[in-house]
């Protein structure tokens, strides 16, 4: 089956408190570009190179709490330390973890987005 097609990306859809401010966070602190934000705030997309993250309003506080407790995704990059320096210069208002090498051969840093989703940025060590 895998010989019949090629996957070129996977885009998470994250439930957030406010779509506009979620997109703004990814643009300001992670270097994404705003690709789309619906006027009514019902959907948004932020892109980084050829990848994207999609945002929808959380249905209720329970759904938003699930984002903070259970949502995470990984962005694989080259030149992790250069990316980290750019992020660090924006002074994110959320928790971050500086780059470190993990025992299984990945060098990564972490940043919580404003709704609590964990974004892990990593490269092969």
CORNORKA-V161076 format. One record per residue. N is the residue number from 1. OMEGA is omega in whole degrees, 0 to 359 (NA if undefined). BURIAL is # if it has 16 or more other C-alpha atoms within 10 Angstrom, else .. D_LAST is the distance of its C-alpha to the last C-alpha in Angstrom with 2 decimals. Layout:
n->N omega->OMEGA burial->BURIAL d_last->D_LAST
n->N omega->OMEGA burial->BURIAL d_last->D_LAST
This chain:
n->1 omega->184 burial->. d_last->31.20
n->2 omega->179 burial->. d_last->27.70
n->3 omega->185 burial->. d_last->29.18
n->4 omega->179 burial->. d_last->31.67
n->5 omega->179 burial->. d_last->29.43
n->6 omega->176 burial->. d_last->26.04
n->7 omega->179 burial->. d_last->24.22
n->8 omega->175 burial->. d_last->22.87
n->9 omega->174 burial->. d_last->22.12
n->10 omega->184 burial->. d_last->22.80
n->11 omega->177 burial->. d_last->24.31
n->12 omega->173 burial->. d_last->24.74
n->13 omega->188 burial->. d_last->28.18
n->14 omega->175 burial-># d_last->28.29
n->15 omega->186 burial-># d_last->31.58
n->16 omega->178 burial-># d_last->32.18
n->17 omega->182 burial-># d_last->35.09
n->18 omega->185 burial-># d_last->35.61
n->19 omega->182 burial-># d_last->34.18
n->20 omega->182 burial-># d_last->34.87
n->21 omega->176 burial->. d_last->33.16
n->22 omega->178 burial-># d_last->30.09
n->23 omega->180 burial-># d_last->29.74
n->24 omega->179 burial-># d_last->30.42
n->25 omega->182 burial-># d_last->27.64
n->26 omega->177 burial-># d_last->24.98
n->27 omega->186 burial-># d_last->26.55
n->28 omega->190 burial->. d_last->26.83
n->29 omega->181 burial-># d_last->23.64
n->30 omega->175 burial-># d_last->21.03
n->31 omega->177 burial-># d_last->22.57
n->32 omega->171 burial-># d_last->23.96
n->33 omega->173 burial-># d_last->27.36
n->34 omega->178 burial-># d_last->30.30
n->35 omega->181 burial->. d_last->31.24
n->36 omega->167 burial->. d_last->34.06
n->37 omega->179 burial-># d_last->35.82
n->38 omega->180 burial->. d_last->39.07
n->39 omega->181 burial->. d_last->42.01
n->40 omega->178 burial->. d_last->42.79
n->41 omega->184 burial->. d_last->39.26
n->42 omega->181 burial->. d_last->38.94
n->43 omega->176 burial-># d_last->35.74
n->44 omega->179 burial-># d_last->33.01
n->45 omega->173 burial-># d_last->30.01
n->46 omega->183 burial-># d_last->27.28
n->47 omega->176 burial-># d_last->25.08
n->48 omega->187 burial-># d_last->21.91
n->49 omega->183 burial->. d_last->21.88
n->50 omega->180 burial->. d_last->22.78
n->51 omega->180 burial->. d_last->21.96
n->52 omega->172 burial-># d_last->24.25
n->53 omega->181 burial-># d_last->24.99
n->54 omega->184 burial-># d_last->28.62
n->55 omega->175 burial-># d_last->30.69
n->56 omega->176 burial-># d_last->33.96
n->57 omega->175 burial-># d_last->36.21
n->58 omega->182 burial-># d_last->35.94
n->59 omega->181 burial->. d_last->39.15
n->60 omega->181 burial->. d_last->39.83
n->61 omega->178 burial->. d_last->38.44
n->62 omega->178 burial->. d_last->37.38
n->63 omega->179 burial->. d_last->35.20
n->64 omega->177 burial-># d_last->33.70
n->65 omega->177 burial-># d_last->33.04
n->66 omega->176 burial->. d_last->31.20
n->67 omega->183 burial-># d_last->28.82
n->68 omega->184 burial-># d_last->28.13
n->69 omega->192 burial->. d_last->27.76
n->70 omega->185 burial->. d_last->26.17
n->71 omega->173 burial-># d_last->24.54
n->72 omega->174 burial-># d_last->20.81
n->73 omega->185 burial->. d_last->18.63
n->74 omega->172 burial->. d_last->15.11
n->75 omega->180 burial->. d_last->14.53
n->76 omega->184 burial->. d_last->11.66
n->77 omega->163 burial->. d_last->11.20
n->78 omega->180 burial->. d_last->10.03
n->79 omega->182 burial->. d_last->10.45
n->80 omega->184 burial-># d_last->9.80
n->81 omega->176 burial-># d_last->11.46
n->82 omega->178 burial->. d_last->14.41
n->83 omega->180 burial-># d_last->14.89
n->84 omega->180 burial-># d_last->14.91
n->85 omega->178 burial->. d_last->17.46
n->86 omega->179 burial->. d_last->19.62
n->87 omega->183 burial-># d_last->19.63
n->88 omega->180 burial->. d_last->20.44
n->89 omega->181 burial->. d_last->23.33
n->90 omega->180 burial->. d_last->25.00
n->91 omega->180 burial->. d_last->25.41
n->92 omega->181 burial-># d_last->24.88
n->93 omega->183 burial->. d_last->27.71
n->94 omega->179 burial->. d_last->25.60
n->95 omega->174 burial->. d_last->23.15
n->96 omega->171 burial-># d_last->19.60
n->97 omega->182 burial->. d_last->16.73
n->98 omega->179 burial->. d_last->14.78
n->99 omega->174 burial-># d_last->11.00
n->100 omega->178 burial->. d_last->9.48
n->101 omega->182 burial->. d_last->6.69
n->102 omega->185 burial->. d_last->8.33
n->103 omega->182 burial->. d_last->9.54
n->104 omega->169 burial->. d_last->8.92
n->105 omega->177 burial->. d_last->5.19
n->106 omega->171 burial->. d_last->4.89
n->107 omega->187 burial-># d_last->5.16
n->108 omega->166 burial-># d_last->8.80
n->109 omega->182 burial-># d_last->12.34
n->110 omega->170 burial-># d_last->15.64
n->111 omega->173 burial-># d_last->19.02
n->112 omega->174 burial-># d_last->22.23
n->113 omega->187 burial-># d_last->24.48
n->114 omega->177 burial-># d_last->28.14
n->115 omega->174 burial-># d_last->29.12
n->116 omega->176 burial-># d_last->26.54
n->117 omega->181 burial-># d_last->24.14
n->118 omega->177 burial-># d_last->20.55
n->119 omega->180 burial-># d_last->18.22
n->120 omega->180 burial-># d_last->14.51
n->121 omega->186 burial-># d_last->12.42
n->122 omega->176 burial-># d_last->8.77
n->123 omega->176 burial-># d_last->6.20
n->124 omega->182 burial->. d_last->3.80
n->125 omega->NA burial->. d_last->0.00
